[in-house]
């Protein structure tokens, strides 16, 4: 499963976004009653991983480096647009997250400059979380020190595996051991929050390979680990290899076994979401709990007060819209109360804090009682009216939630 903050390559249709980016009045009436975050999507990569279907581009697809070099200037224009739309209604920003792509392909000074505009426009809440994703081979201690001095508080490295053959299948460019070095460099630069991303179920990976990756990740002392089952997406290089029979598709039983190995290894960190252990990423918690955020960049998604919208995908189209002084929004949808209820059920059941039973209809409540009997959910007075997945329930989370949304 990809991280929630990542931008998929395909976008929905939706209704048109006003050229000014204006929101319905209903969207901002209670702005500030929920956490407010900013997501900046940096869609550039040095090379494309074979499993990736996110909205990313390598230099050869963009006809040179001009769009990458000017990205920060364009993103600042969208930040100014956001300020004009939200006006004084926007609260101080609780979380900022730079994702991609590889944000750290940009100069560190560009990332600090973007954060500076967010701080100038809205202010950062006390204890704000400011994260950037990074490939381990795209940073060094000096780069990380610049980010830390500029106000970044958290860094998330894409490790994926510690095994050379697995990295090769995934088309990862870093060498084994480099992610652990990057973690140590981040701590030396003054970061206190450091995360590693892992993927399990890669064709050819063994249980021993997966355990080696878990051990290697834990040995360098991250405060957070994400472990995602590999999803073979249509249209990717890996998807084509699986379709041709060159590589086998991940096996569901194997994936379940690997998840149990992850839980055993990572239990000391403590799970807080089905695929995440350790000190929670507060930005992602905002997505999972229906908070508000403005997404900046090509293809980025936003949500404010029940209105969701998404930007045009291509960096050139994004830059052209902003140069013309119009919103880069490609489409939007206004969520109904039922839409928002269903989304809360879909997402909050995945959290260790659990799903409030008050969100369930009669059929969903009946299903929750059956799932308690089947050992998939825990519900009781000690859960304060919430349904929480058991370990077995986490293995079958998609099936559990399908019954709860009725």
ROBA-307036 format. One record per residue (C-alpha): residue in three letters; z, y, x negated. Coordinates in steps of 0.1 Angstrom, whole numbers, plus 5000, padded with zeros to 4 digits. Example, Ala and Ser with C-alpha at 12.3 -4.5 7.8 and 13.67 -1.06 7.14 Angstrom:
% ROBA-307036
Ala507849554877Ser507149894863
This chain:
% ROBA-307036
Unk500050005000Unk499150344986Unk501750614984Unk502150815015Unk501251144999Unk497851024985Unk494651145001Unk492350875014Unk488650905008Unk487750895045Unk488851175068Unk489051165107Unk486951405129Unk489351605150Unk488751945165Unk487552245145Unk490052445125Unk489852825130Unk488253005100Unk491453195096Unk493452875095Unk495553015124Unk497952765142Unk498852745178Unk501952945186Unk503752625196Unk503452495160Unk505652765145Unk508252825172Unk510752595155Unk509552625119Unk512552605097Unk514452355117Unk512952085096Unk512452055059Unk509352235046Unk507352105018Unk504152184999Unk501651914987Unk498952004961Unk496151754958Unk494551754924Unk491451534928Unk490351484892Unk490551164871Unk489451084836Unk488150754850Unk488350574883Unk490550264888Unk488749974904Unk491149954933Unk491350324941Unk489950464974Unk491650804972Unk489751134973Unk489251164936Unk486351254912Unk485551194876Unk483651454856Unk480251284859Unk480451314897Unk481051694895Unk478351794871Unk480751924845Unk484252064842Unk483852394860Unk485452284893Unk488452134874Unk488852444853Unk488852674883Unk490952444905Unk494252634901Unk492552964912Unk491152804943Unk494452644952Unk496252974948Unk493753124974Unk494752854998Unk498452924992Unk497753285000Unk495953175032Unk499052965041Unk501253265036Unk499053475059Unk499153205086Unk502853135085Unk504053485077Unk507753525076Unk508353215097Unk508152975067Unk511552885053Unk512252835016Unk510452525003Unk512552215000Unk509951994981Unk506752044961Unk504651744951Unk501551744930Unk499551434935Unk496051304929Unk493951204911Unk495751304879Unk497451644882Unk498251634845Unk494551654836Unk495052024843Unk496752234816Unk500552234821Unk500352614824Unk498152574855Unk500752354872Unk503452594864Unk501352884877Unk500852704910Unk504552644913Unk505153004905Unk503053114935Unk504952884958Unk508253034945Unk506953384949Unk505653334984Unk508353135001Unk511053084976Unk512552744966Unk515552614984Unk518652544964Unk518152214946Unk514452194955Unk512651884943Unk509451954924Unk507451654914Unk504151584896Unk502351254893Unk501051174859Unk499150904841Unk501150794810Unk498250874787Unk497751224801Unk500951384789Unk503051414757Unk506551554751Unk505251904746Unk503351904779Unk506351764797Unk508652024782Unk506352294795Unk506552154830Unk510352124828Unk510752474816Unk508452594844Unk510652444871Unk509452094876Unk512351854883Unk510751514887Unk507851324873Unk506251004886Unk504250784862Unk501550534873Unk502550224853Unk501149954876Unk501749664852Unk502949584817Unk500449304812Unk497149374794Unk495049134815Unk496349284848Unk495749644836Unk492249534827Unk491549404862Unk492949724877Unk490749934853Unk493850114840Unk493250304807Unk496750324792Unk498050064768Unk501049844776Unk504250014765Unk502850364769Unk504550414803Unk507950334788Unk507250584760Unk506250844786Unk509550794804Unk511550844772Unk509451164765Unk510251294800Unk513951244795Unk513751414761Unk511951704778Unk514951744801Unk513851564833Unk516651394851Unk514451224877Unk511750994865Unk509750744886Unk507450454879Unk504850304902Unk504049934901Unk501449714918Unk501749344925Unk499249084937Unk496449174913Unk493948884910Unk494948664881Unk498548804879Unk501248534878Unk504848544888Unk505848564851Unk503448864847Unk505149034876Unk508548974862Unk507449104828Unk506349424845Unk509549464864Unk511649404833Unk509549644813Unk509949914839Unk513749874842Unk514249864804Unk513350234801Unk515850344828Unk513750514855Unk515750664884Unk513150544909Unk510650264912Unk507850214937Unk506349864941Unk503249834962Unk501249524972Unk497649554961Unk495349634990Unk491649554984Unk489849855000Unk486149835011Unk483850054989Unk485950014958Unk484749834926Unk487549574932Unk486549534968Unk482949454957Unk484249204932Unk486349024958Unk483449034984Unk481148864958Unk483748604950Unk484148724914Unk487848774920Unk490048614947Unk491648824974Unk495448864973Unk497248584991Unk499848695017Unk502348425007Unk502048524970Unk502548884980Unk505748794999Unk507048604969Unk506348894946Unk508149124970Unk511248904968Unk511048904930Unk510949284932Unk513949314954Unk515949074932Unk515049284901Unk515449624917Unk518449564938Unk520649764914Unk518650074922Unk518950004959Unk516050014984Unk515650325007Unk512150245020Unk510249915022Unk508349984989Unk510750214972Unk514050184953Unk516350424935Unk517050794940Unk514850884971Unk511751094967Unk512751364991Unk509151484995Unk507951145008Unk511051125030Unk509751435046Unk506551255055Unk508350955069Unk510751165090Unk508351415106Unk509051715085Unk506652005080Unk504352055050Unk501252245040Unk498752035020Unk496752234994Unk493452104978Unk490351904987Unk491051655015Unk494751735016Unk496551685049Unk499051915065Unk501551905094Unk503352185110Unk505152165143Unk503051885157Unk499752015145Unk498051805118Unk494951915099Unk492951815068Unk490751995043Unk487151935034Unk486851655009Unk484651764981Unk485952004955Unk482752214956Unk482852254994Unk486552334991Unk485852604965Unk482952754985Unk485152785017Unk487852964998Unk485453194979Unk484053295013Unk487553375025Unk487753105052Unk490052815057Unk489052495040Unk490252295070Unk487752035082Unk489451925114Unk492751905131Unk494651745160Unk497551865182Unk499951575186Unk501451495220Unk505051415224Unk504051045227Unk502051065195Unk505051205176Unk507350935191Unk505050655181Unk504650795146Unk508450815142Unk508750455152Unk506050345128Unk507550535098Unk511250545104Unk511650175109Unk510650135072Unk513650335060Unk517050205051Unk518550465073Unk516750295102Unk515150385134Unk517150555162Unk517050325192Unk516650625215Unk513050645203Unk512250305219Unk510850245254Unk512149955275Unk509649705261Unk510449815225Unk514249775232Unk513549425245Unk511549355214Unk514349485191Unk516849245207Unk514548955201Unk514049065165Unk517749085160Unk517948725172Unk515148625148Unk516848785119Unk514349065114Unk516549365125Unk520149455123Unk521449665152Unk525149725160Unk527949975161Unk528049995123Unk524450105123Unk525250405145Unk522550325171Unk519850245147Unk517649945140Unk517449855103Unk515149595088Unk516649295072Unk515049155040Unk513048915061Unk512149205083Unk510849395054Unk508449115046Unk507149125082Unk507549505087Unk503949555101Unk504549275128Unk507949415136Unk506749765143Unk503849655164Unk506249515190Unk508649815188Unk506050085196Unk505349935231
